[in-house]
Amino acid sequence: QVQLEESGGGLVQAGGSLRLSCAASGGTFIKTGMGWFRQSPGKEREFVAGINWSGLSLDYADSVKGRFTISRDNDKNTVYLQMNSLKPEDTAVYYCAADRGGRRWHVGLGENDYETWGQGTQVTVSS
């Protein structure tokens, strides 16, 4: 089973950028779809972006389309989330997640589509 570790969170001013990384170990990363979710205090965890095993199928939440970009490097077993034009409402703990593998084409949009989760990294956007 794959294990995940996020990094790259921090404090940034509105309009700024951050890049989150999620390093995977164990399992078979190249066969695994990956997703980013986030959770703000008092809110449920929500889908942010997802990428299938090949990197050719992507999906984004409407709230981040045009600002965030998900990508993966299968040689480095790492998935990234480039976040630009950050807003205070992007403040949350961001979680990386891996699906059950098997080279599924479609990107999972719900928590139940993912089997393994990282510990999360805090992103705080100040106004």
Secondary structure, 3 states (H helix, E strand, C coil): CCEEEEECCEEEECCCCEEEEEEEECCCHHHCCEEEEEECCCCCCEEEEEECCCCCCEEECCCCCCCEEEEEECCCCEEEEEECCCCHHHCEEEEEEECCCCCCCCCCCCHHHCCEECCCEEEEEEC
